[in-house]
Amino acid sequence: MTSTSVAIIGTRGYPSYYGGFETAVRRLAPYLADEGWDVTVYGRPGMTVPDDPDLDPRVTRRVTRGIENKSLSTLSFGLTSTLDAAQRKPDVALVFNCANGFWLPLLKRRGIPAVVNVDGIEWDRAKWGPVAKKVFHEGAAWTARHATRLVYDAAAIETRWRNEFDRDGDVIPYGGDVPPDYPVEPGLTHRGYALMVARFVPENTVSEFFEAARLIAQTRDVVIVGSSGYGGPLDEAAAELSRSNPRVRWLGHVSDDRRLHALWQHAGAYFHGHSVGGTNPALVQAMACGAPVVARDTVFNREVLTDAGRFVRPDPKDIAAAVLSLLDDPGRQRWLSERAQRRAVSAYSWESVQLAYKNSLLTAMAGRRPALVGAGRA
């Protein structure tokens, strides 16, 4: 009996620890292999961990060429991966990022159904200039026309796509794991420090948190995890903040899950400033680790947290006041920690996420595409 084959396109590879897409693939690829699927993950040179102990040898890894820079990497690697997959003709493709919508006709011509995780609303992100925003929006329009099925990581993202592109889809968030108990990082104390984990882009409220950190660090420790990936003003600001404030630690990008989970487990206040996108995997994992959360007030963060977090405006003084108030309130820390972890377990388990992806892929292979909104759901 021939196994079902799937090509996963649009991430940095397997196993990789770059972002949410890569986190999903690290969980999904071995799961599908367990289910008897023939899994191929496309990636970029130098972006994977070759000796990762969690590497599943059943997962085929293919590296294609492209242009590795901020503007062209997604499009160029997406094109070369799609061309290679079209030649190999898997039973179905799982494509990440709506910018790869331009290449979906290449799969369609070969009769390969495509499930596309559209990501967030890329054309709303402050890090992109007008040309890039237009490219992402046009890629989304191509995705809406040519994808067999769409995956949204939050209900609010589905609403936006339904209103703008007339397409329903499958709402599949990211998952989180409740980790074992890890020791606190040397030099820090349990529930005694503020933490931010984010890619350094403007819409993640990074510069505002840096200003807040100057106020917080007058009396409390602050840990910052993240970078832009390409250098730039925010990386320089983080380095300067760390040099000039002995209570501030900038750790850069942390790929060790155990270290990152320990930082979330012991934080007294985790600030989550992401403002564009749906269900953020860092927020879900922070909740699973029991981090007391202070979050920027957005529809997406409220959908994920419900009442398991404190919400603030993107103002440095408001952020600092909320974080310091939580650091001074052990009872509130415990309540938010327990509430967040319970919600992560009940609503964001990897088991339910994996099953939902498998069902979406199988439905695409069966030729069932969601109807246009005016005609109702398929």
N, C-alpha and C positions, 0 to 999 in steps of 0.2 A: 504494500500500500504506500503510495507516494505521500510524503508529508506536505503540509501547506507551507509555502515560502512567503516571507515578508522581507521587504527592504525598508530600512529605517533611514530616512534622509533628513538632513538639515541640522544635525547637532555636530559637536566637535569630535564625536567619536565615542568609543566604548573601550574600557571604562574611563570616563572623564569626570572631573569635579568642578567644571566651570560654572554651571548655572542650573536653572530649573529643568530645562530640557534634558541635560545630561543626567541629572538626578533621576528623572523619570525613566530614561533608557537603562540606567544601571539596574533598576528594578524590573522593568518590563521585559528586556531581552532574555534574561534567564528564566523568567516565568513562562514566556512563550516557548522556550526550549523545553521546559518541563512538560508543557502541553503537547509536545511532539512537533512543534513548528521548526522549520528551517529558517534561521534568523541571520540576516546580514545587516550590519550597522556601518554606514558610511561615515567617514571622519576626515580630519585634517592632519597634516604631518605635525608630529611633535605635541599633539594635544591630549594624548592618552597616557595612562600609567601602565607601562608594559609588564611590570612585575607585581601588579596589584593582587593581593591574596584572594580577592573576591572575583577575579577574572574567571568567567565561565568559558572553558575551551570549546564548548559547543556553538558559541556565537562567532560567526565569521565577521572579521573586520576588514573593511576595504578603505583605503586612503586614496583620495583623488587630489588633483592639483587645483590651485586657485590663487587668488590674490589676497594675502593676509593683511588687510588694513580695515579701519573702522567702517569705511564707506562701501567697499566692494566684496568683503569676505563672504557675507551671506549669499549674495547673488552669484558670485563666481564659483564657490564650492558647491552651491546648490545646483548650478547648471551641470558641472562635471559629474556630480554624483547621479543626477537624474539621467544623464546620457548613458552612463555605465549601467544603471539599473534597467533602463529601457532595453538595452542590448541583452541583458540577462533574463528579463521578463519574469519577475516573481509573480506570485498569485495576487499580491496586493502590496501597496506601498503605504507606509506611515510617514507623512511629511510634516516636519515642524517648521513653523514660521510662514506667515502668509506672503512674505516677500518671494518665496519660492513658487507662488501661484503662477508666475510667468512661465514656468517650465512644466506645469501640469499637462498641457496639450501633448508634450512628448510622451508622457505615460499613456494618455488617453488613446493616442494613435496606435499604441501597441496593445491596447485592450487591457491595460493594468489599472484596476480601480485604485483610487487614492483617498485615504483618510487624512485630513489636514488639521493639525492642532494650530489654530490661527495665532496663538500667543495673545498678547494684549492689544491695545490700540496704538500701534507703533507710531502712527502719524500724529499722535497727540504728544509724543515724548519731546521734551525740551532739548534733548541732546542732539536732535536732528535738525538740520537746516531745511529751508523751503524745498529744495530739490529732492532731498532724501525723503521728506514727508510725502511729497507727491508720488515718489516711486513706491513707497510702502502702501499708500492708499490705492494706487493703481494695481499693485500686486494683490491687495485684498479683493479688489473687484474681479480680477482674473481667478482668484481662488473661489470666490462665490459662484462664478460661472462654470468652472471646470472641475472642482473637487467632487468626488462621489459622495463623501460625507464630511462634515465639519465637526471638530471638537473644540469646545470652549471650556476654559478652566474655571469659569464662574458664571452664575446665572446673569449677572449684570453685563458680562461680555456678550452673552447670547442675545440679550435684549438690544444692545447696541447694534449688533450685526443684523438682527431681524429688522430693526428700524431702517438701517442704512442700505442693506443689501438684499433684503427679502429672503434670507436663508435661516432656517432652523438648524439644529444639530444636536449633538450629544454633549451634555455638561459633565465633564470629568475633571475633578480638581486634582491637585497633587496630594500625596500622602505623607505621613510622618510616622516615625518609629519612636516608641518610648524606650530610651536607652537604659542600660544598667547604670548604677550609681558610679560616677567617676569622681576622683579627688579634685578639689579646687586647685586652680592654677597657682603655682608658687607666687607668693607676694600679694595674693588677693584673699579676701575673706568671703565666706558664704553670705549671700544677700547683701554684700557691702559695696558693690560697684555697679555703675551704669554700663550698658553694653549697646553698641550699634553694629549690625552686620548688614552690609549693603555694597552693591556695586556703585562706584563713584560716578553717578550721573545726576544731573540737576533735579530730575523729578523724584529722586529718592530722599529729598530734603537733607542732603549731605552737608551743604554749606551752613544751613540753619542749625544743624546739630553741632557742627564744629563751634559755632558761636555759643550755643548752649553749653557745650563742654567746658568752655572757659569759666563759666559760672559754676557749673557742677564741680569742677576740679579744684575749686577753692577749698572744699571740705571733703570731697569724695573721689574715689578712683573712677576713671573712665577708660574703657577698653573699646577700641575701634578696629573692626575687622572689615577688610575690603580694599579695593583699588579700582582704577579705571580699566586696567588691563593694557592700556597704551601710554601711561604716563599723562602728565598734564597738570593744570592748576590745582585740581582737587587733591591729587597725590602730593603735590608740593605743600599744600595747606595742611594736610594731615601730618607730613613730616615736620613742618615747622611747629605745629601744635604739640607734637610729641616731644620735640627738643626743648621747647620753652616751658612746658608744664610737667613737672616730675610725676604728677598723678595721672597723666594721660599716657596710655600705651597704644601705639598703632602697630598692629600685627601684620598688616598687608593681607594678601589673599591666603586663607587657611584651607588647605585641601584635606587635612586630617579630620575626618568626621568625629573621631573620639574627642579630640581637643575642642572642636567647635561645639559639640554636644555638652561637654563639661562647662564651657563658658556660659551656655544658655542655662544649664541646670543650676548654676550657683549665682547667676546675676540677680541683683536686687531690683533692677528695672531694665528691661530690654526695650529700646526705642526702635520702632518700625516706621520708617518714613516714606515707604513706597506709595506713590500717588497715582500711577498709571499702570494698568494691568489688572488681572483678575485675582485668582487665588495665588498668593505668593508662596513658593515652597519654603523659603526661609521662615516665614511667619508660621506656617503649619508645623515645621520641625521645632521651632522655638516653643510653640504651645505643647507639643508632645514631650518636650524636655521639662515642662513646668515653669517656663520663664514668666514672671509677671510683666505684662506688656503695657507699654505706653505707645499708642499708635496715632499716626496722622489720621485725621477724620476724613475718610473717603467712603464711598459706597462699597468699594471692594473690601476694605479692612473691616467695615461693620458686618458685611456678609459673612466673613470668616470668623470673626471673634464673637459676634453678637454681644453679650454682656460680659465677656471674659477679658476685657481690657479697658483701659482708660484712653479716651480720645482727646486730641489736642489740635489746635490750629498750627500751621507751619510757621510759627513765630519763635525765635530763640528764647525769649523770656518765658513764654508759655511752656515750651518744651522743658526748660530747666526747672521751672516751678513744679511741673507734674512729676518729673523724674525725682527731684529732691524730696517731694512730699511722699512718694512711694518708698524711697530709700529710708525714710524716717518712720515708716509704718509697717512693722513686721506682721501685724494681723491682716492688713490689706494685701501684703505680699503673699501670704499663705492662701488667702481666699482666691486671689486672681490666679495663682499658680495651680491650685487644685481645679478651678473652673476651666482654665485653658486646657489642661491635660485631659480632663474628661471629654471636652468637646473634640479635641484632636482624635481621641480613641473612637468616639462614636460617629464622627462625620468624615474623618479623613484617614481611614486605614488604607494601607497599600493593597491589601487583599481586594477591597472593593474597587480600587482604581484599576488594578491589573485586569480584573474580570470585565470591567466596563470597556477597557480598550480592546480586549479580545472580542467582545460582542460587537463593538463598532466595526472592527476589521471584518468579521464574518458577515455582518449585514451588508457592508460595502461589496464584498465578494458575491453576495447573492443578488446584487444589482438593485438594492433598495436604497433610494436616495430620498432624503426628506423633501416633502413638497414645498412649494412656495407658500409663504405665510397666508396669502389670500385663499389658498385651497385647503388649509389645515395641515396638520402633521401627518407624515407617512406612518 
